[in-house]
Amino acid sequence: MTYITTPDGVDIYYTEQGEGQPIVFSHGWPLSSDAWQPELKFFSDHGYRTIAHDRRGHGRSSKTAEGHTIDQYAQDLAVLIDALDLHDVIVVGHSTGGGEVVRYASRYANGRVTKVVTAGGTPPIVVLNEDNPGGTPIDVFDGIRAGVLSDASQFWLDLAESFFGANHGRDVSHGTKLDFWRQGQLVNLSAAYDCIKAFSETDQTEDLKALTVPILIAHGEDDQIVPIDDAARRAIDLVQNGTLKTYPGAPHGIHGDFRAQLDQDILDWIRI
């Protein structure tokens, strides 16, 4: 297995395949780089070098209880991209990973990024507050914290239902739900808990405004985790050079027909 080490001593696992212009993928909470396996193959088959990492505390990376903020995640991404000496990078982030890549591209890329893609991304901010009156109430996130603390294993199984839209009638296999559970079981409990605050309460309005490269903002219209009206439809009004692509009936999790269409749309967009 391949790792890089951050300045504060955290080992970050990454995997890569293919050759060509690099695409770096950042996963959502509470998953790992395994969530991107279909994309690693799809885009490498189309001539790109594909790279995905496990966020600190997640997957095969160090089970640290420290540094679970969007800013630290973005700095870790910068360490990885710098260590691999990548240029003309396309960064793709799902959910929390969307916040990670937006923060990285706006503050830490140093000219290395050429395009940004978010899918179900959390920016600009998810939680309800006076500046985001349509956001999700903090009580919802307190409930998530309680579920993670009391019985994380069952919580991951339950969350898979809404994550993939199974509770809204989407055809989601038992294996897909178990794989979500498997990846969730790999996350350090402290990392899972602290990341809830990071993905829900971090205001990335200024990050979006600061982006100088094109961004594709993709979002499912039936996203029950990061509702589209509070995220993508606000984000598109904040960026300088953005394209909004929405998917009727699609859930938060990248899955099935949504995955096939999203991957093709990303490929078409990055080739422009």
C-alpha positions in Angstrom: 0.0 0.0 0.0 1.1 3.5 -0.7 1.2 6.4 1.8 2.3 10.0 2.2 2.9 11.5 5.6 1.6 14.9 6.6 3.7 17.5 8.5 1.9 16.5 11.7 2.8 12.8 11.3 -0.5 11.4 9.8 -0.1 8.7 7.2 -2.5 9.2 4.3 -3.2 6.2 2.2 -3.8 6.6 -1.6 -4.3 4.5 -4.6 -3.8 5.3 -8.3 -4.0 3.9 -11.8 -3.7 4.9 -15.4 -1.6 7.6 -17.2 -2.3 11.1 -18.4 -3.8 14.2 -16.9 -4.4 13.6 -13.2 -7.8 13.4 -11.6 -7.8 13.4 -7.8 -10.9 12.2 -6.0 -12.0 13.1 -2.5 -14.6 10.9 -0.8 -17.6 11.7 1.4 -18.2 11.0 5.0 -17.8 8.3 6.5 -16.3 6.5 3.5 -12.9 5.9 1.9 -11.2 5.9 -1.5 -13.0 2.6 -2.1 -16.1 4.7 -2.9 -14.3 5.9 -6.0 -13.3 2.5 -7.4 -15.7 2.6 -10.4 -14.4 6.1 -11.2 -10.8 5.2 -10.9 -11.4 2.5 -13.6 -13.7 4.6 -15.8 -11.5 7.6 -16.1 -8.2 5.7 -16.4 -9.8 3.7 -19.2 -10.4 7.1 -20.9 -6.8 8.2 -20.7 -6.5 9.8 -17.3 -4.2 9.2 -14.3 -6.7 8.6 -11.4 -5.9 9.0 -7.7 -8.0 8.7 -4.6 -7.0 8.9 -1.0 -8.4 8.0 2.4 -9.0 11.1 4.4 -7.2 11.3 7.8 -9.0 9.1 10.3 -10.8 7.2 7.5 -10.2 4.0 5.7 -6.5 2.9 5.8 -5.1 6.3 6.8 -3.9 6.9 10.4 -6.7 6.7 13.0 -6.0 10.1 14.3 -8.4 12.1 16.5 -6.7 15.3 15.5 -7.3 17.7 12.6 -10.8 17.0 11.5 -11.6 20.3 9.8 -12.2 21.1 6.2 -9.1 23.3 6.3 -6.9 20.5 7.5 -8.4 18.0 5.0 -7.6 20.5 2.2 -4.0 20.9 3.5 -3.6 17.1 3.6 -4.8 17.0 -0.1 -2.2 19.7 -0.9 0.5 17.5 0.7 -0.6 14.5 -1.4 -0.7 16.5 -4.7 2.6 18.2 -4.0 4.3 14.9 -3.0 3.2 13.4 -6.3 4.2 16.6 -8.1 0.9 16.8 -10.0 0.1 19.6 -12.4 -3.0 20.5 -14.5 -5.0 18.6 -11.9 -8.8 18.0 -12.0 -10.1 17.6 -8.4 -13.4 15.8 -7.8 -15.1 15.8 -4.5 -18.3 14.1 -3.2 -20.2 15.5 -0.2 -17.6 16.4 2.4 -15.0 15.8 -0.3 -16.7 18.6 -2.2 -15.9 21.0 0.6 -12.3 19.6 0.7 -11.6 20.2 -3.0 -13.2 23.6 -3.0 -11.1 24.7 -0.1 -8.0 23.2 -1.6 -8.5 24.8 -5.0 -9.3 28.2 -3.6 -6.5 28.4 -1.0 -3.8 25.8 -1.4 -3.5 24.7 -5.0 -0.8 27.2 -6.1 -1.7 26.9 -9.7 -1.8 23.1 -9.8 -5.6 22.8 -10.4 -7.2 23.3 -13.8 -10.8 22.3 -13.0 -13.0 21.4 -10.0 -16.0 19.1 -9.8 -18.3 18.6 -6.8 -21.1 16.0 -6.6 -23.5 16.4 -3.7 -21.0 18.9 -2.3 -21.5 20.6 1.0 -20.5 24.1 0.0 -21.4 26.8 0.8 -22.8 25.6 4.1 -25.3 23.0 5.2 -26.5 23.9 8.7 -29.3 26.4 9.3 -28.2 29.8 10.6 -29.2 33.4 10.1 -27.2 33.6 6.9 -28.6 30.2 5.7 -32.3 30.2 6.7 -33.1 27.3 4.5 -30.4 25.1 6.0 -30.7 21.9 8.0 -31.4 22.5 11.7 -28.5 21.7 14.1 -30.7 19.2 15.9 -30.4 16.9 12.9 -26.6 16.9 13.2 -26.9 16.4 17.0 -28.9 13.3 16.2 -26.2 12.1 13.8 -23.6 12.6 16.5 -25.8 10.6 19.0 -26.2 7.8 16.5 -22.5 7.6 15.8 -21.7 7.5 19.5 -24.4 5.0 20.6 -24.2 2.4 17.9 -22.1 3.3 14.9 -22.4 -0.1 13.2 -26.2 0.0 13.1 -26.2 3.7 12.3 -24.2 3.1 9.1 -26.7 0.4 8.0 -29.6 2.8 8.7 -28.0 5.7 7.0 -27.4 3.7 3.8 -31.1 3.7 3.2 -31.4 7.5 2.8 -27.9 7.9 1.4 -28.7 5.8 -1.6 -32.4 6.7 -1.7 -33.6 3.2 -1.0 -36.2 4.6 1.4 -37.6 6.6 -1.6 -38.0 3.5 -3.8 -34.6 3.3 -5.6 -33.4 -0.2 -6.4 -30.4 -0.5 -4.1 -28.8 -3.9 -3.5 -28.0 -5.4 -0.1 -24.4 -5.5 -1.2 -24.3 -1.8 -1.9 -25.7 -1.1 1.6 -23.2 -3.5 3.2 -20.3 -1.9 1.4 -21.4 1.5 2.8 -21.4 -0.2 6.3 -18.0 -1.7 5.6 -16.4 1.6 4.8 -18.1 3.3 7.7 -16.7 0.6 10.1 -13.2 1.6 9.1 -13.5 5.2 10.2 -12.0 6.2 13.6 -14.9 7.1 15.9 -13.4 10.5 16.9 -12.8 11.2 13.2 -16.4 10.3 12.3 -17.8 12.4 15.2 -15.7 15.5 14.6 -16.2 15.4 10.8 -19.9 16.0 11.3 -19.2 19.6 12.5 -16.7 20.0 9.7 -19.1 19.1 6.9 -22.2 20.8 8.3 -21.0 24.0 9.9 -18.0 25.2 7.7 -19.0 28.2 5.8 -17.3 28.1 2.4 -19.0 31.1 0.8 -15.7 32.9 0.4 -14.0 29.7 -1.0 -16.5 29.5 -3.8 -16.1 33.2 -4.6 -12.3 32.9 -4.7 -12.3 30.0 -7.2 -10.6 31.2 -10.4 -10.9 27.9 -12.4 -14.1 26.4 -13.9 -16.3 24.3 -11.6 -18.9 21.7 -12.4 -21.5 21.5 -9.6 -23.4 18.3 -9.9 -26.2 17.4 -7.5 -29.1 14.9 -7.2 -32.5 16.5 -6.9 -33.6 13.9 -4.3 -30.5 14.3 -2.1 -31.8 13.7 1.5 -28.4 14.3 3.1 -27.3 17.6 1.5 -30.5 19.1 0.1 -29.9 20.6 -3.4 -31.6 24.0 -2.6 -29.2 24.6 0.3 -26.1 23.6 -1.5 -25.7 23.4 -5.3 -28.3 26.0 -6.1 -26.7 28.5 -3.8 -23.2 27.6 -4.8 -23.7 28.2 -8.5 -24.5 31.9 -7.7 -21.3 32.4 -5.8 -18.7 31.1 -8.3 -17.1 33.0 -11.2 -17.2 30.2 -13.8 -19.6 27.5 -12.9 -21.8 24.9 -14.6 -24.7 23.4 -12.6 -25.9 19.9 -13.5 -28.8 18.4 -11.6 -30.3 14.9 -11.7 -34.0 14.3 -11.2 -34.7 11.6 -8.6 -31.0 11.1 -7.8 -29.9 10.5 -4.2 -26.9 11.7 -2.3 -24.9 8.5 -2.9 -23.3 8.0 -6.3 -25.0 4.8 -7.4 -26.6 3.0 -10.3 -28.0 5.0 -13.2 -27.0 8.2 -11.4 -23.4 7.1 -11.3 -23.3 6.1 -15.0 -24.8 9.5 -16.1 -22.6 11.5 -13.7 -19.4 9.9 -14.8 -20.2 10.5 -18.4 -21.2 14.1 -17.8 -17.9 14.7 -15.9 -15.9 13.2 -18.7 -17.7 15.3 -21.3 -17.2 18.5 -19.2 -13.5 18.0 -18.5 -12.8 17.4 -22.2 -14.3 20.8 -23.1 
